[in-house]
């Protein structure tokens, strides 16, 4: 070829635009391609220099290129070396990272000019490419672009030096660039004979700046243990096996959790570390898998990880990377299998992490003597609940430990209120998203629940006593019937704030009215009223029978039961709700057939299967007396708790 045309690039302008200028969006991703090329060239040292001015230089001591190599491989866009049998490097036998031969074009996405110098077998040469000239030549109909020759490599004794000039804006600062390059490779360091330096300082695993933040880490295989020397963080083990359609593959790496979610927030470098990256052949292939696992649990906000899955890029298998080389084709069966394995792993981590945080939260809480005193007075069952509660406080995304301690006082008061109402199981429904709101609701001693509930309860007991003082059965049942629709706590003491569902109330009531219109005259005469309420996520239909009405057998109630529940269920489904419907029949006396114990047991099993129950007017008084009598006795502890909370607050301020 003519000397003026010593170098030739053949690539269409659209390919340059889509595969080059638009290939990557940031400096670290582009430089990662250059570092990967150095790895494939068997380099042992890569030196990246930023500046002076809008300039970046990447120099390696790898095999280098002759002019022929530059034309046939580097400038030949789409040169797929692995398809030609070049699956490992010649000197170190490294598995080759490159696949499609388009990574070098990414340089044009951040630089207007790319200058390449290289030395191989004593042959020193160089050429320069300008993005605007390439586009101009190819759009003008030229069959190729001819990079300009430049002077010899100068002080370059071996390997390749790439100089990027006319750098576009938004170049990463060196500090952030160091972090992001460290996070994109798992093969940097002496173990792999591959040192990468930025502005004269070697990049190390510590530069990732999150390994030291980990509190717990789950290892996939033992080889990752070397990344976490010493006793911290606490280490656990996960399986390395991935079941695919073709058998079992193995992966490595780790998944860890930090102490505070804020440690994974954007650090100024434009990266969110709350992710699980996928690394293939030592280089990041997918920045985040965690987001696609569709897991919104609290623990997921604490997670960072790195999965090494070389089987995704096995020689002889279809390329699994997208054109942009920063993502993986997510519907590829190999990636689907890996994702399913990691989904199972994070579920295991969630369970173990919750237990670990509960233990940690309990230890931290019990460091306050006043909290230790309160905890020591709980029963074993309540201690278990308190430990879960401490764990949830420990999981809150707060700025510091002092703020968590300040929540203990209000948290203990909230705990006691839930305990007194027999609702400690509600703690399991609370996550870091709404726990703080709950604590704040109970954090003031003069809050309605803390200060006024005692009086409310006493008033309810007075009402119950009045019912009990009425010896005339019909009069008593009539008064109860008049109060029941607005005081459903008589039916179930846990229904403290039962309210009609505004969203579906109209539809359900209309449907129930339609059912009632279809009742026989005898059925209508036996019924006093029908009520519809919601409590939590349950929909309750209450039919008040006349106290004197006689029910011979359960079969008399079945037609109404079926019609009520079917009507309500249809309305709820149309509203997009798949929530349970409970039917309660309030009777003056049990069905006559229940005089036979076996018949009663059979009927009770049937009612349970239908989500229904029978309650007697007389039982309401007895049950309410017991429930609220116990509550009043327990609520005498409010004064003691007030003293304790004040002591805890004082201890926190002191400490």
Steps between C-alpha positions, in 0.01 A plus 500: 500500500612858448696654782238774539246229558702285739190465722147419391173494696193359332177567687173661396407840648183358662704226662741760634212700642320209664798289596746776579373841593190355667663188639575630850380795698781557750877514530542198732307273260715615208827460686385157615497394131858625461608315815330182371694533174823527703405181687445322168840627385668321795598827667620487860490874559251760380559866576214748458577872517243777513615835366649740455197669348233299326720195450508138619783258425481119538834322476562125535800268477316231309588325174453814291406514130682509171352711219351178363347417837350848522337467158384140526385503862479838672364700205288216374172573670323178591816288516376207707823342624330221693326377186847465352610277785674774702325416828803542727794737500837377384725584795287464813224278365233744616139449389438771241250771600435647153245340274353719225792731431301821542614611846775722362238713326367603841798735527319737264210532741716715730780628273512682171852379418662162568874457450652151515869415537620141517822297501530132415807301401699822476251662261388838632221696333196718562178631347230751583123491449250786524132426548382790281735397214380140513137607476575753225695252286249219528197721450670644193495158340856392569547125527730531800657740744877531509642602839790743479850379578674665793851482636645189656413393853789695652566383855267199461724193506225239472125476506244762402422857596160655421458876540155650514465874436210737446334332797133578524357668813402313815829318533523316832736643757799273582364402843168379361668348194722289726199365688301420191784325320571293812133398509499387136771236530570205727838415341697812595792421731805283547303177526417526130825675398299798382569836659300805397618841622326836482725804499786293639307331786401132462128426516415241765190318627486750789433774243155354444419677826226266614675181610598659833138613555359148496354371824410150380607318186379179336769331290438292191790262531817531705716684248335833586600467865837658423328830421376520858794427733456500875185457699295789357264486333325187633507239226246242390492253215273451198492226238696554179274284282279637223257254343468558127335306222838356411599389849660674796730802477699664778526862600707697750496839665310632798190685619536730799296738712609828654405638840315805364332547160659845472837332454385384156362832383646688206849610601528783253624275223160435347474142625249330724676222690176337612533233233625154415740520205569210267866451406603283206864411431610757755307795355160642595241379250180614675503791742200382698302179537337592831249737341363228273440254787179691585566481870399808696581371848664736748822296497546560126588867572809376685632265229804523276662210321712363221415174324770342282340290232747411224265233363289781353777565247621150418691459175285344231175630652301795358608843620287592802593870509293776342650718229593764757711242690381636837197274536406135460214369289262432788282238333797278417440164680845516661427836660149394598649200685756721675234750603282225647795373703578849634130557575507192725822621658365844590197337662737300717696817572179684592414241764850482646550878481175559691614270780843662509354851514257394773790366706701815439203726578435315825865527606503872424171564680603308810807718536262757652447384862142627513410304186669193646286540811180521293600205282579286804144535623344355183381143457693274265233537233506879527880502502496329161271772368716770658809358329323521164396854586858599587607348169255717310624813673851384413397472133384861476697717259613753761804726514652355814470269798396786730189559291409133531543519876269799512234287335520236770286692746217553254552152365458341841181696558369388159596142586314515832187637336501224242568243772212619713266476201626153412626622161874435516472293184452834322873558548566245227305717255718803566809578295747785494264693277227548761644398836617850577153636439359247744759586762425871462129435550576351841803707594313756710368399842198725451410332170138381476598134504725542803309746712132485408459131428481415866194725534349363177538146631346586835200654319462183296505290815230721650290442188555124527406508869174673416420225250578237761281671762197461274337174606235512232652303212300669225573851632870426530525353150308792352743752657799299380351483151462879494862552601665220304510656152702798628699312764634193327764465773226303676543234233879507493712715737774528236269698270592834647455715193263304283371726224295452190712474186429816303643358177270199474240571768234620259536201267500240778205655682303520178574134432399401854178700471424304185551175688278617784224595258497139385455350848178327588254674730589256775872578459433873504295476819785313673758768407549828684780654296801430281830688528807517279837615633869460426778431748857484369472314170194298608142573396241417764127442447301491825137387506313577820222249553210586724588379851182294518535352150542123499755327277433128487812399308801655328345419165262791549791744486683348203301663218551846651866429578571395142311794350668755727855381442452450124350848458781669697774297329379597153502870585847475654642317198361766267683754717827308462495365855559136584437523873317265740135544592383392845133451586380525860150404614405651837226282652300491820574131546687221321323291233283237663688223320812593704353325799670199341878556564602308187266705283645820650860395429410417142323834450790695652740337253271597215479861624877519525536377142266775382675771704192547716408482868206524738506733801232527769384829647569366849853398407581856395463624857704219651781525243518880515510498881795265501690671217464852632527405865844356429583810297421736786720302737788497251458865414585598855859459379474827305626701795790262548581519128494879504765498771704243309481693170618816672791311651594356160487844339722640774744211457524561126567871552770416752661239282 
